Amino acid sequence: MPKMKSHSGAAKRFRKTGSGKIKRNRAFHSHLLTKKNAKRKRRLRTRTVTHPSNLKAARTAWGK
């Protein structure tokens, strides 16, 4: 049986940390930025760790 292909959209969105956790970008930073204050936009630029409840789905889609 051939290898499973990883979800190419998920592969571009997630990265693995050294300890094995999965990093992701934050949502709500692509448009309608004029109404969001500077502190909020600055916080949205940073990456964060995926929540444990979503970890299984992220790993499955990511394929790594």
Secondary structure as GFF3:
##gff-version 3
##sequence-region A 1 64
A	DSSP	alpha_helix	8	13	.	.	.	ID=ss1
A	DSSP	beta_strand	14	16	.	.	.	ID=ss2
A	DSSP	beta_strand	22	25	.	.	.	ID=ss3
A	DSSP	alpha_helix	38	45	.	.	.	ID=ss4
A	DSSP	beta_strand	47	49	.	.	.	ID=ss5
A	DSSP	three_ten_helix	52	54	.	.	.	ID=ss6
A	DSSP	alpha_helix	55	62	.	.	.	ID=ss7
###
